[in-house]
Amino acid sequence: MKLIKPIALSALFFFALMQAQAQSLYMPRDIQKAFNKETRQADGTPGKKYWQNHGTYNITITALPPDRNIKGSETIVYENNSPDTLKRLNMKLILNIHKPGAARFGDAGADYLTTGIHFDKFLVNGDAAKINGEGASTNMGVTLAKPLAPHQSVKLDIDWHFEISLQSGREGMIDPTTYYLAYFYPRVSVYDDYNGWDRLPFLDAQEFYNDFNDYTLTVNAPKNYIVWATGTLQNPKAVLQPEYAKRLEKSMTSDSTIHIATAADIAKKNITAQKDQNSWIWKADDISDMAVGISDHYVWDGASTIVDDATHRRASMQAAFQDSAADFHHAVQAGRHSLSWLSHNWPGVPYPFPKMTAFQGFADMEYPMMVNDSHTDDIQFAAFVQDHEIAHTYFPFYMGINESRYAFMDEGWATTFERLIGTDEVGAEKADALYKDFRINGWIHDAVTAEDQPIITMSSELRAGYGNNSYGKPSLSYFALKDMLGDDLFKKALHGYMDRWHGKHPIPWDYFNSMTNLSGRNLDWFFNNWFFSNYYIDLDLQNVGKTNGGYTADIKNVGGFAVPFDVKITYTDGTTETQHQTPAVWEHNQKQIAVNIKTNKTIKAVTLDGNIFMDATPINNTYTIK
């Protein structure tokens, strides 16, 4: 007998150890190195040795529609804040995606193809650099004659030109005299603490990873062309006629929509200063990108809303669009609601920028302080799309998400916020129906292997399954965690995570560790379940049996995800009752649980209802007692 107790204790200790190990999160070796180097910490905070590099960009571009040739000149001062000596730089040339032979997901028609970026000058610290920019890659290496030591900077002087594509997507020609310019300038790639240079190809369907830089942008455009861009317009009185400069200024403090330039105004061809070319100067600091819209016939609306009650700071909401687009006539007021609601509710962080512009294009795509949205006759759906794109302000622009590798870190959150704000705009029933139909239905009823790849799978490695892994599945994980923690604790932890990583480059483990640390709950089991598994959603209500004090419902988790659900009970007397179960019920056994139903009544039937957590086989979610 004396030998049994030590053996039993050892077995219990071994079991507990195995459980602890089973719940720890997988971490790739390159990520582990960052933690070992103390650039990131296990509690989710940036480490004491965290660093990131920075650029100061002074850019001038000239666009003279209908001429498709765009000319650019820039000076970049790039600061190496890393502990590494850099022997080379990596440049991002996103517009090379238009070149024949570029690696891309989709097909490219003749109107999409161009000859890409051409360099007219490339100086490094005043000396001509040896570059290899004539290929079809969206990355270009630049060898430095003098390596860039830690805490030193290098100056790049670059002249380039390109032809804007006829087929507009995220950027390109909207119509012969309307251009949307995005990713139009050569930029230095991110060099980070866990991967070094970001050299992932663009591939035309993925998204971006940028440093936080300071920008001064000058856009030279012909008279009677209006320019909209990221940042704050520095010289409105120099480029606009006095009446229109006044209207723009008035819109900055107006709740009501100000028609800064109407179709009738534009027809007079006297909106801008009447020089052959006007130089529109925009400035934005601590931001990850710049985008530009140009048109000679788009109308211009503006208004503003309070986004920070503590300071009474207002943000401007503007829209540029064809006068015939009825949906865009609602864009300013819909956008005011978005900016205010997101600032005050979810995520509940004041909109961090001075303005937002909705530009009518084709992409349904976000940029810092701008969205490029397509026209639709469905005004409600137009607001839904605009809500989603504006929500991206926080992820990836408030926090520097690596979208190329971890798209779920921004698309999942924008998808979450779109449903939350939609509940306010159209009611919970309609918002949930749209969320299920648009985000979840296709995945949960598609049994192909690719759809069940773990969310943590790098986005750059996905083709099939990219959409669900980036949008619907991670969004459900955020809603599941919100359900389990409750709104107050969830928001507290979310705000802490955002505060820690605002203006920095978080990775998934920073999110996982921050939410655990800030909530005071060990959530490794939850994140293991949702992000590192091949699970889906499928509950099987196997039995409802009588017990002392009520009934027990035996539930098998066939799909595996730790989802919340309602137990809907119908009694023989015709009354009904609903008992909600949070994901916490799966913490100790993610495959099988028994839910106790305390009641003195006789149950006729029980149904499991996940609402937005749609079940793959709902036929086995109801049990009728015979």
Sequence and secondary structure as in RCSB ss.txt:
>XXXX:A:sequence
MKLIKPIALSALFFFALMQAQAQSLYMPRDIQKAFNKETRQADGTPGKKYWQNHGTYNITITALPPDRNIKGSET
IVYENNSPDTLKRLNMKLILNIHKPGAARFGDAGADYLTTGIHFDKFLVNGDAAKINGEGASTNMGVTLAKPLAP
HQSVKLDIDWHFEISLQSGREGMIDPTTYYLAYFYPRVSVYDDYNGWDRLPFLDAQEFYNDFNDYTLTVNAPKNY
IVWATGTLQNPKAVLQPEYAKRLEKSMTSDSTIHIATAADIAKKNITAQKDQNSWIWKADDISDMAVGISDHYVW
DGASTIVDDATHRRASMQAAFQDSAADFHHAVQAGRHSLSWLSHNWPGVPYPFPKMTAFQGFADMEYPMMVNDSH
TDDIQFAAFVQDHEIAHTYFPFYMGINESRYAFMDEGWATTFERLIGTDEVGAEKADALYKDFRINGWIHDAVTA
EDQPIITMSSELRAGYGNNSYGKPSLSYFALKDMLGDDLFKKALHGYMDRWHGKHPIPWDYFNSMTNLSGRNLDW
FFNNWFFSNYYIDLDLQNVGKTNGGYTADIKNVGGFAVPFDVKITYTDGTTETQHQTPAVWEHNQKQIAVNIKTN
KTIKAVTLDGNIFMDATPINNTYTIK
>XXXX:A:secstr
 TTHHHHHHHHHHHHHHHHHHHHS    HHHHHHHHTTSB TTSSB TT    EEEEEEEEEE TT  EEEEEEE
EEEE  SSS EEEEEEE GGGGGSTT  BSS   TTT     EEEEEEETTEE  B  SSS SEEEEEEEEEE T
T EEEEEEEEEEE  SS SSSEEEETTEEEEES S EE  EETTTEE     BTTS      EEEEEEEEEETT 
EEEESSEES HHHHB HHHHHHHHHHTT SS EEEE HHHHHTT SB  SSEEEEEEEEEEES  EEEEESS EE
EEEEEEEETTTTEEEEEEEEE TT GGGGGHHHHHHHHHHHHHHSSS     SSEEEEEEES  EEETTEEEEE 
 S HHHHHHHHHHHHHTIIIIIIB   TTT GGGTHHHHHHHHHHHHHHHH HHHHHHHHIIIIIHHHHT   GG
GGS TTS GGG STTHHHHHTHHHHHHHHHHHHHH HHHHHHHHHHHHHHHBTS   HHHHHHHHHHHHTS  HH
HHHHHHSS  B  EEEEEEEEETTEEEEEEEESSB    EEEEEEETTS EEEEEE GGGGSS SSEEEEEEE S
S EEEEEEE TTS  S GGGSEEE  
